[in-house]
Amino acid sequence: MIRLEDAKKLIPGQILFCVKFKNLEGRPVPCMVYEEVKTWKRDPSKLKIPIKRGHRDFDCFTENDLDLLFLTEAEAIARGQ
């Protein structure tokens, strides 16, 4: 799980592991941050993380989904099982 402060520091090209998506082996799928993380001036607790997984799948995670994202695969595997 990443914290809100850590999520705001993500840069494009950084790899995250999401326990929501699993591959055929049951391991968390790596997702790449493909744009800058969007934050709001009026409400600093809100953010939007655009990710890409695979060749064509694009998705966005919000502040509500931070418990699904991990910086390392080992943390994601431990949390996902």
N, C-alpha and C positions, 0 to 999 in steps of 0.2 A: 504494500500500500504506500502510495506516495502522499506526502503532505501538500497542502495548498501552496506553501512557500516554495517547495521543490518543483511543483508543477509550473509555477510562474517562471522558473529559471530554465525550462526546457528550451532547447534550440533545434532548428530544423536539421534533420539527419540523425537525431538521437534515437536510439532504439529503446522501446518499452516492451514489456511482456504483459499480455492481458489474459486473465484467467477466464474471461467470457468466451474467447475463441480458442479451440484446441485443434491440433492436427490429428492425423490418423493414429499416431502413437499415444495420444492423450496428453501431450505436452502443450504448454501455453504457446500461442503463436506470437512471434515477434512482430511488433508494429512500429513503423517509423513515423516520427513527427515530420510532416512534410511542409508545414508553414509555421509562421510565428504563432505563439500562443496568444489568443485574443483575451484581453482583460478589459474591464469597464471602470471608468473613472468614478462614476457615481456609486458603484457597489464593488469594492475591491475583492469581495469574497466570491465573485462570479468569474468564471473563465471558460474558455472553449479551446480544446486541444484537437486540432485536425490531424488524423493519422492515416497512414496507408498500410495495408497489409496485402502481400502478394503482388500480383501485377496490375489488377484492376479494382480492387476493393478499397474504397475510401470511406471513412467514418469520422465522427467527431465525438469526443468525450467532454463532459461538462464537470463541474465541481461535484456533482452528485455521483459520478462514476469513479472517483479517485481510489476507492477501495478495490477496484478491479485491476488497477495498473501497478506494475512493479518495475524497478530499475534493473534488476537482475533476474535471470531465469530461475536460479536456485530459490529466491524468495517466492516467486510465483508458483513454483512446484510445491513448496512447503505449504503455502496458503491454499492452493487449489485442491489439495487432497485431504 
